[in-house]
Amino acid sequence: MSSPPPSKAARVDGAADSPALESVTVALGDGRSYPIVFAPVGELARALEAAGVRGTKRAALVSNTVVGALKHRADAERSLRDAGWDVTYVEIPDG
């Protein structure tokens, strides 16, 4: 069994007044892939749009109990909600 091809790094262009976002495409090895876009918490909505998410403004924010307890969770939820997204928070156990 062969391993999937390596992930590819790229830049995702955003609005002219915003810096480009870094992204990695994860190849699953069977012709499918998905992007991971790295963005500051305040840029989450723009990152989703830059990654091609269209037609819905519903997001699941998934974290573990350790990270979810930090300030970043509230900042991430606020960032998305301020941009008109309906956010559902899902917390999984650490580990």
N, C-alpha and C positions, 0 to 999 in steps of 0.2 A: 504494500500500500504506500503510495507516495504522499508526501506531506504537501499541504497547501502552499501556494506561492507566498513569498513574503509580503508583508503589508507595504503600502506605498504612501509616502508622505507627500502632502501637497499644501498649497495655500488656497484658501477660499476667499475670493474677493467679495467685499461687502460694499457698503455705501462709500461714496467718494470721500466723505469726511471721517471715515472710520478706518482703522488699520485692518489689513487682511488677517484672517483667522487661520491658525494652523489646523490641519486635518490629517488623519491617517485613514486609509481605506483598508479594511480587514477582509482579505480574500478567504472564503470558506473552502475553496478547492473544488467545488462542484459547479462553478460558473456563477455562484452567488457571492455577493459582498455587501458590506455595509460601512458607512463612514462613521468615524469618531471625530468630532470637531471640538477643538479646545478653544474655550472662550472665557473671558472674565465673566463673573457672575452677572454683572449688569448688562452683558451682551448676549444672554442666552436666547432671547427671541430672535435677534438678528442672526445668530449662529444657526438656528433651526431653519430660518428662511434661506440663508446662504447655502445650507446643505440640501435644499430642495424640498423641504417639508411644506406642502401646500394643501389647501382645501379643508383643513381643520385647525382649530386652535385649542386642541385638547392635548395635555401632556401628563405623563406620569413621571414624577420625580422620585427616583429610587435611591435609597441610601441605607447605610447600616446604623445601628444604635449609637456607635461612637461618633461618626461624622454627622449624623442627624442632630446630635445634641449641640453642635457648634453653631455659630452665628450664620454660617454660609447657607444653611437650609432656609432660614427666614429670608435672607437676601435673594436666594435663587427663586423662591416662590414669589416674592414681591416683584422681582424683575419680570417674570413671565406674566403675572397678573396685571401689572402696569401696562403691558403691551397687549392686553386683551385675551390672554390665554386662560383657559379653565385648567387648573392644576390639581391633580390628585397625588397626595404624598403616600408613598409605600415604604415602610421601614422593615428591613430584614435583620435577623440577628447577626451580630458580629462574628466573624470567623468564616 
